[in-house]
Amino acid sequence: MTTTMTLSRSRFAFALRELGPGNWERFEQLASTFLSGDFDHIRTMASPSGDRGRDAQLFTTSEPTTFLQYSVTKDWKTKIRETAKRIREEFPDASLLVYVTNQTIGAEVDDLRGELRQVRSLHLDVRDHSWFLERMHKDRQREMAAVELAREVVDPIVAGDGLIDRRPSPLTSLEQRAAVVHLDLQWANEKRDKGLTKTAFEALIRSVLRDTDANRRMGRDDVKKAVRALLPSHDPNKADRNTERALEKLSTRPQGERLIRHWQKQDEFCLSHEERIRLDEHLIEADLQEQALRSEIEELIADFAVEFNVDANVDKQSAGDLVERSRRVLEAFLLGRGEAFVSAVRSGQYEDLDFRDLQDLVIKEMNGRTEKNASSVAGVIEKVVREVVTRPGEATRRHLKGLVDAYTLLAFLRETSDVQSFVQKMFSSGEIWLDTSLLLPLLSERLVDEDERQYTALLAAAREAGLQFFLTDGVLEELERQINKAKFYSVSTGVWEGSVPFLYVAYITAGQTRDGFHSWLDEFMGSERAMEDLAEFIVEEYGIQLRSLADQVARAQDDLRHAVQEAWIEVHEKRRSAARLEEHLTRRLANHDVENYLGVIVHRSGTDNHFGYTSWWMTLDRAAHGIEEMLGERLGRSTPRSPVMSPDFLSSYLAFGPVRQKLSKDNEQRLPITLSQGMTEYFSPEVLAEAERIRQDAANLSGRRLRRRLRDGMDKARRRIGDLTKSGLRGAVSCTNSEHTASVR
């Protein structure tokens, strides 16, 4: 029997949310109890056949002027409007409608409240989901009503695997899906100094025992057999040894902290009562987060459907189908993200799970569909998933982070029974040089809300873990030229040929007006000692130090140095015509990349394991990942391993590598799920003009939605105008040294 001591806010919130049309009378009972302290005389008027526009009425000594409406409908706007109309028609003296609902409404009702005052001369008082939660412990009567509702509604749902079974997953086995849930729970609450092998096996045992209690226990051999079934590729003896250790650890914790109970005579196990409560709370919290994620996906679908001419509002079934399909693709993407990292640690080769992989997942989801607008629907799904993983709302960030971490742990377990030794091969301290392509998005993030600053959060977590960041003089020069080029563009009055500078695109896309652009750039540097100012700003704000690699390049063997130079010159020559650069500028940019690529190779200390190196170059330039292959064609077997690291790999490394114990849970939770490269394509002035029009039309939107609307509009304008290249951000950066040679006429 549930008691008041076990009623949490999330448990009551879950019970409220689960109330649907079939629970209408049950909600009426709860609402009447909660309202009794505010209204002494409530007489229920509702009936299945009709309620004359209201579900309950407050009687007074004369003709009533206050009416109460109880409703569980999701379409609360329509319900309120219909009720207000009928009340005004049948009760001309009515002055107040109190709308009581289990739905979350909040400030969304403000416009409707003004409408009713103006059109119906009726005041509206909304008491929604949050109103109930705020009053659940106000007095004994309300608390007992909330406890009883939770017992009736929640307990049957959390019993068995109901909540696990209804969560979308690319895993077909219920046991594996349950394992992911418990890996998520274990990871969220575990101390960071515990080994990954112990963490993973303790989670698997809790998953295997999830349906046990004092009356339904599981024998030791059955526990080991169930764990082995989850890990078919493992050596059975090793899996059993890890299971034995985890059983001993979980069953011998101090009283009150014990997660499982052990009946020694029978040698049987079950979850402790405290752990069962904790598991139920986690499942409930995860389900609430899942609903928040679905709400975010619904909002995104509504936005992107307009862009792709897909009317997702034709009916609820169509919109719901798009949500489900987007959710399945999202889950598959997160699983792939975890598997890609584990594969990289095993093989020493890391290929980002980029958005080309996402396109493949969307195509797989669309396979067999015969709808006429299939390509448009696919476009919506891809955009929705891309937005969710790169810019999740605060309500869903932790949920998605927990999922991707759980999938990564599962991928580790599929690979090896000794996860800890597997990851200990990676470096435990490191020095990372940054490229201009990464510093530009870092600066642009100062324009958005803190929870959207992906690169800022990544660097903050890495620094907390003890990693050091550097940039060369060449990169600092490129960055200074990019800032000046953006400033030059903002005051140009002629026709601009070529791409709009990255920082200006980022500024406009953030919803800013042109007038404040110079003031924003002045935050980074002045006009007299620009390079000094910029270096000082980067050190103070991000802890990135200036350190040359020129001496290392000079110490490199001649054949290696020449091969690296040839490779980078070849890359930049291919970009030269698009960037409209002179030959000496092309070579200068190539030399900057040579210094980073070759300098880090020479700077490295020797190691047998690729991810054991302590020196790296982090860049968003895709061409950098292909240099090792180009060198192989020139040098053969003597080709050194690539020094290039992607931000995505760094994010996963911080969560699972040897430095994880140095990282606070808060900073780990803020690590990006996957990193967007920002405005990586070329943007023409015509596209920017479209952005200005959109900004004016959508000025009333919130910051996040305005930025989304601007990005969508600019994408659509690019497709219409045809001004889209495939050279990426590095292509834009390649224009960096042509600051005063840009074609303006």
N, C-alpha and C positions, 0 to 999 in steps of 0.2 A: 504494500500500500504506500503510495507516494505521500510524503509529509511536507509540511510547509518548509522544513529545513532543506529539502532537496529541490525546491522550485527556484530555478534560475530565470533570469530575464530571457535568455535564448530559448529555454523550454516553453515558456509562456508565449513568446513571440511565434514560435513554431506552431503551437496549438491554435493561435488566432489565425495564422495564415492558412492552415489546413481546413478551416471552416468554409464549406461551399454551400450551394443551394440546398443540399440534402441535410445540412446542419442548421437550417434557418431558425428553427424553434430553440435549439440549444444556444445559439448566439443571443436570441431574445432574452433567455433566462439570465445569461451572463451580464448583458447590457443593463437589464433592470436592476440587478444587484449593484452594479457599479454606479448607476445613476441615483440610487435611492438616497444617497447622502446629499444630493443636490436638489432633488425633487421629491417632496414628501407624498405627493398624490399622483401615482402613475397608474393608469388603467389601460390594460392592453385592449386594442381594438382590432388587431390584425386577424385575418383568417385566410386560408388558402384561396377562397373564392373572391376575395377583394377586400380592401381596407380603406376605401374612400380616400386614397392618396397618402395614408400614413400607416405605420405599423404600431404605434403607441401614441396615446394622447394624454396630455397633462390637463386634468380638469381643475377649474377654479370655481368660485362661488357664482360666477356669471359665465356668459358665453366664453369659451376658452380662446386665448390669444396665442398660446404657446403649444407647438406640436413637436412630437418626437418621432423620428423615422429611424427604424432599425433596418439595416441592409447589409448583406454579404456580397452583393453584386460587384463585379470588377468595373462595370461601366457606371461609375458613380455619378458622372456628370449628367448623363441622360436620366438617371433615377432622380437626382435632385431637381432637375428642370421639370420633369413630369409631376413630381410631388408638389412643387411650388405652384405650378399651374392649377392643379386640382384643389389645393388648399385655398388659393385666392378665389377660385370660382365658387366653392361651397362655404367658405368661412371668410367673408369680406373683412372682418375685424382682426384677423390673424396678423401678428406682428413678428413672430420668431419661429424659425424652423431649426430644431436641433437634429442634425444628421449624425447618427451613430453607426460606425462601420468598422469592420476588421481590416479594411484596406488601408494602405499607406497613402495619404493625400498631401499633407503638409501645405506648403505655400502654393501648390498648384491650384488651389481653390480660390485664390485671391481675385482673379478676374471674374469668376462665376459669382462670388459674393457681391461684387459691385454690380454685376448684371441683375441679380435678384432685387437689390435695393432700388435700382433704377426702373426696371420693367415691372416687378411684382410688388414693390413697396414692402419687401419682406427681408428681415435680417436673417442671416445664416450663421449658425454656430456648428462647426464640424468637430466631432470627437472621434478620432480615427485610431489606427493601430498604436501610434505613439502615446495617445491619451491613456489607453488601457495600461500600457507598460509603465507609464509614470505613476500609476495609482495602484499597482498590484500589491504593494505592501503598506498602503495607507492605513488600513484597519483590518481587523481579524476577519470580518465578513467578506471583504473583497479578496483577501488572500486565500481564504478557503474556497471561494468560488473559482479563483484562478487555478488552484491546485486540483480541484475536482475536474475542471475542463481539461487540464493537461493529462490527468490520469485516463480520462475517457478517450481523448483524441490521440495523444502522443504514444502512450504505451503500446497499443496494438501496431502502430506503424514501425517503431524501432525494434519490436520483437522480431527475431529472425534476421533475414537479410533484405528486408523491404527497402530500406534507404540505400543500401549498396546496389541492389538490383536495378533501381530506377535511375542511377547515375550513368550518363553516357560513357562509353569506354571502347577503345579499339581492341581490348582484350576480350576474348570470347569466354574464357573460363571464369566462373563466379569466384573460385578460390583465388585466382590471380587478382581479380578486381578487389576482393576483400583485402588481399595482401597490400595493394596500393593504398587503400584507406588507412591501414594500420602503420604502414611505413610513413605516411603523412603525419599521423598522430604521434608516432615515436619521434620523428625528426623535429616536429614543432616544439616538443617539450624536453628533448634530450640535452644534456650538458655537452658543450662543444669539445670537451677534452676526452670524451669517450671514443674508442675506436669504431670505425665504420662497420667492421664485421660484427662486433657485439651489438651495435645499434640495430643492424639489419636483422640478425637472427632473433633478437628479442621481439622485434616487430612481427616477424613471421609466426612466432609461437603465440603471441597474443591474437593474431589473426586466426590461427588454427583453433584456438580455444574460445573464439568469440561467442559461441552458442552454449557454453558450459556454465554451470553454477553448482552449488553444493549438492544438488540432486541429480545433476547431469554431468558426470565427470569423464575424463578421458585418460586412459592408461598411457604410460610412458612410451611403450612401443607404438601405439597408435599416433602419438604426437610426432615421433620421429618419422613414421611412415608418411604422415601428412606433409611434413616439411620437405621430405625427399621428393614427394610428388610435385611440389612447387618448383623444385630445382633439379629437373631431370638430367641436366648436363653435368652435375657435380659428382665427384667421387662420393659414393654413399657413406663410406667410413668417415670422411672429413665432415660431411654434412651432419652425421650423427654426433660427432664430437662437439661441433659448434652448438648443436641443439642441446646436448647435455649441459654444456657450460651455461647456456642461456637459461635453461630450466633452473639450475642451481642458483643463479644470480637473481632471477625474478622471484623465487619462492623463499629466499632467505633475507629479504629486506626487512628493516624494522617494522613492527606492527603499525598499521596506519599508512605505510608506504608500500606495503607488499602488493604486488600486481597479480600474482597468482597464488593459490593455495595448494598445498601438497598433502595428500593423505598418504603418509609413509607406509602404513601397513598394507594398503591396497596398491601403493605406488601409482596413484591417480592424481590428476591435476584439474583445476578449474580456475576461471577468473575470480579474483576477489570481488567482494561487493563494491568496494571503492572503485576498483578498475572498471566494473560494469557501468557504474554511474558516469565515470569519466569517459568511457567509450560512447555511451548514449549522448552525452553532452557534445562530444566531438562530431558525431554523426549529425546531430541536430544543427550545430553551428555550421558544419560543412554544407548542409542542405540549404540553410538560409543564405550562405554565400553563393551557392549555386543559383538560387533564385535571383539574387542581385546581379549575377553574371548574365543570366537570361534577360533580365530587364535591360541591361546595358546593350546586349546584342539586339534586342527589339528596337531600341532607340537608334542604333547604328543602321539597322536594316531600313528603318523609315527614312533616314538621311540618304543612304546610298541608293535606295530604290529609285529615287527621283533622278539621280545622275544617270542610271542605267536604263531608265524608262521601264522599270518594273514596278507595277502597282501592287505593293505588298499589302495594301489596305483593302483589297477587293473583298476579302472575307477573312475571318479569324483563322480559318483552317490553312489558308495559303501562307499567312504570316507565321503561324505556328510551325508549318513545315519548313520554312526558311530558317527559323531559329534552330530547329532540330538538326538540320543539315549543316548549318554553320557550327553548331556545337560539336558534331561528330568530327568535322574537319579539324577544329581547334584541338580536340583531344588527341587526334592522330598526330598533329603537328608537335604537341608537347611531348608525346612519347618518342617521336623521332628526334627531338632536341636532346633528350636524355641519352638515347642510344648513340647519337653522333658523338657526344662527348666521351662516352665510355669506349667506343670504337677507336677514337683518337688516342686515348691513353694507352690502349692495347697496341696499336699499330705504329704510333708515333707520327701519324699523318692526320691533320685535322682539316676537314672540309666543313665550313659553316653550313648548317641547315638553313639555307637562305630561302628567299621567296620564290625561287624556281621550284624548290621542293614543294612549297605550298601549292603552286599551280598544279603539280602532279597529283597532290592529294585531292584537290578540287575536281580534277578530271576523273579521278577514280570514284569520287562521290557522285558525279553526274553520269557515270557509266550506266547505260540502260534507260536513262530518262528520255522521254519522247516529247517533252513540252516544246512549244514553238519558240519560246524566248530563252532557250537553254543557255546560250552564250551570255546573255545579260544576267541571268540568274547566277551563273558561275562567277561573273564579275562581281556581283554583290557579295557572294559568299567569301570570295578571296579578299575583298576590301574589308569586310567585317572582321575576319580572322586576323588580318594584318594589323588593323587598328587595335584590336583587343590585346594582342601580344606585345605590341610596341608602346602603346599608350593606354594601359588599363586604368580604369577609374580606381580611386582609393578603396572603394568597397570590395573590389574584386582582385586587387593586386596580390594580397596575401593568399587568397584562394588559389590563384593560378601559380604563384610561386611554390606553394605547397604541393600542387599537382606535378609540376615539372621536376621538383626535387624527389618526390616519391617515385616517379618514373625513372629518374636517373639511378636511384638506389636499386630499383628492380633490375635495371639493365646491368648494373655492377654484379648483382647476385646471379644473373644469368651467365655472366662471364667467368666468375671465379667464386670459390668459397672463402677466400681470404681477401676480402675487399681492402682491408687496411694496408696490407703489403702491396697491393696493386697500386694504390694511390701514393704510397710513400716514395715511389720512384720519382715523383715530380719534385721540382725545386721547392725549397722551404724558405728561400729568400731570393730577391731578384732585383735587377735594374732594367727598366723599360724605357726605351727612347720612343717618343711620340712623333707622328707625322703630322703635317699640316692638315691632311684630310680628316684627322681626328680632333685637332684643336679647333677647327672652325665650328663644328657642331657643339663643342664644349662651350665656346663663347656664345653661340646663339641660344643656348639653353637659359641664359640669364633673362630671356624675354618671356619665359613660360612659368607656370606654377611649379613650386618645388617638387611636387610629387611626379612631375613629368620630366624631370631632369635626369635622364638615363645615364649619360656619361659622367655627370657630376657625382651621382651616387656611386657609380662604379669606381671612380678614382678615389673617392673618400673611403670606401671599403678597402681598397687595395692599400692605401696608405696606412690605414689602421692595422692591417695585417703585416705591415713592415716592408712593403715594396716601395721602391724609389722610382721616381719618374724624371726623365731628362728630355731636353730638346737641343738640337745643334744650332749653330749660328745660321746655317742655311735655312732651316725650318723657320727660325725666328724672322729671317728676312722675307720668306714667302708669306708669312702671316701678316707682317707689316704691310707688304704690298697689297695683299687682299683687302685689308682695311682701307688703305688709301684708294684702291680702285673702286670700292663700294662708295666711298665719300665722293669721288670724282663723278661716278654715275649719278648720284642723287642730285647733283647740281647741273648736270648736262642738259642742254636745251635742244641739241640737234638730234638727228636720227642715230641711234646706237646700233652698231653692227656686232653680232655675236651674242653671247649669253649675258644675262644680268648677273652681277656679282652675287656670290652665295649669301653673304651677310645681309645684303639688301633684300633678297628674296625671303630670308628667314625673318627679317624685321617686319615686312609687310604681311607675311603669312601669320605672324603672331597677332595680327589685328591692329598694329600700330599705324599712325599717320606719318606721312613723309616729313612733316615739319620737325619732328623730334629726333630724326635720324642722326644728325651731327652730334647732338648732345649725348646720345647713347654711345656713339663711337668714342667720344671724349673720355668715357669711363676707362677705356683701355690705354689710350696714349694721347699725348699732346702733339704739337706741331714742331717744336724745337728739338727735343731729344726723344723722338718717337721710339727708337729701338730700345733705349734704356727704360723708358716708361713701360713699354710692353713687357719687357723681361721682368721688371719689378712687379707688374700687375700679376703675371702668371705665377711667379714665385709666391706672392702673398696670398693669392686667392686659391691656388691649386697645389702649391708645394712642388711645382715642376721647375727643376734647376736647369741652368744653361751649362752644357758640357759638350765639348768638341770631341769628335772621333777621328780627327784628321791624322793624328799620330798613329792610330791603329791602322788606318788605310795605308799610310806610308810603309808600315812594317809588313804588309801583306806580300805574299809571293807574287812575282811579276805576272805569271800566267793566270793566277786567280784574279788579280786586280784588272788585268786587261779583259778577261772574260766577263767580269761583272760590269765593267764600263761599256763594253760592246752590247751587252744585253739591255742595259737601261737606255742607251742611246737609241737602240732599235725600237724600244717601247715608245720613247718620246718622239721619235721621227714619225711614227704612225699617227701621233696626235697633233703633229705640228700644223698640218693644213687646217684642221678644224679650229685650232687655237689661234691661227694667224700669227705665229711667232717667227722671229728671225732665227737663223741657225745658232748664233752664239747664245741666245736665250734658251733655246732648246737644250744645248749642252750644259748650260748652267743648272737647269732644273734636273737634268740627268745626274750631274755631279752631286747634287744634294741627296738624291736617292742612293747613289753609290756610297756616299759617306755613311749613311745609316745602315744600309744592307751589309756592306763589306766591313764597316767599322765594328758592328756588333759581332760579326763572325770572328774577327780577330780578337776582340775583347773577351770572348767566351773562354771559360775554363773547360778543360776536357772532361767528358763524361761518356759512358757507354749508352746512356738513355737519352733520347732526344729531349724529352720534357724534364730532364734533369739539369739542362743548361740554366744558368742564372741570368743571362743577358738576352734581351729580346727587343725587337722593333715592332711596335703596334701601329697598324695602318688600316685604312679602309680601302686602299687601292687594290683592286682585284689583280692587277697586273703583277703586283709584288709576289703573289702566291705562285705565279708561273715562272719566276726567274730561276728557281732551282732546276726545273726541267730544261730551260734554255742553257743553263750552265752545264748540265749533263751532256748535252749535245756537243759542247766544246771541250769539256774536261774529262768526260768518262767517269770512271769509278772514283776518282779523287774529288768529286763534287762535294762540298761541305753541305750539311743540313741547313735548310732555310731558317733564318732568324726571325721570320715573320710570325706574329701572333695576332689573332683577331680579338676584338673586344668580347665577342660571344664566348670564346674559349676562356678568357680571363674571368668572366662572370661565373662560369661553372667551376673553374679552378678554385676560386675564392670560397665557394660553398662546400667543395669536397676535397680539396687538396690539403697538404700538410699544414697550411697556415690557417685553416678554418677555426682552430681553437683560439686564435688571437682575435677573431672577429666577433663583435657583439651581435646578439640576435637581431637587434633593430637594424643594424647596417646590412646584415645578411638578408633580412626580409626586403630591404630596399634594392637589392641587386636586380638588375633588369632580367626579364624573362628571355627576351631576345632584343637586340638593339636595332633600332631603325637608323639608317644612314642619313636620314633627313632629306633635304631637297637635293638629291644627287644628280638630277638631270639638268640639262640646260633650260633656262626659262628666257623667253623673248620679252621685250618690252610690251608687246601686245597682250601677252598673258598677264603681266603685272597690271595693265590697265583694267583687265577683267577682274583682277583681285580687288582693286580699289572700288569698283562698282559693287562687288559682292559685300565688301566690308561696310559700305554705307547702307546697303539694304538690310544687312543682318546685324546692325549695331546693337540691337536689344538682346542678342544672344549672350549666354555666359561665355567666359574666356575659352574654355575647352571646346564648346560647340562652335563658337565663331571660328577658331583655328581649323577645326575639322571642315566647316563649310567652305573656308577659303581654300584649303588643300583640295577638296573635291572639285570646286569650281575651276581651279587652275588646272587640275588634271583633265577636266572636260574640255577646257579651252585649248590645252596643248593638243589633244586629239583632233579637235576641230580645225585648228590652225595648221597642224602638222609640224609644229616646231618641237620635235622631241628627238634627242640623240641618245646614243647608248654608251657614251664615254664615261658616265658616272661623275662622281664628285672630283675625282682626280683630274678629269678633263677640265672641270671648271678651275681647279687649282693651277692647271697648266697655263692658264692665262695670267697667272699672278704677276709675272715679271714684265708684262706688257702694259703696266699701269698707265703710262703716259703715251703709249703708242697705240692704245685702243682706237679703233676706227670710229671717229665721231665727226660727222660732217653736217 
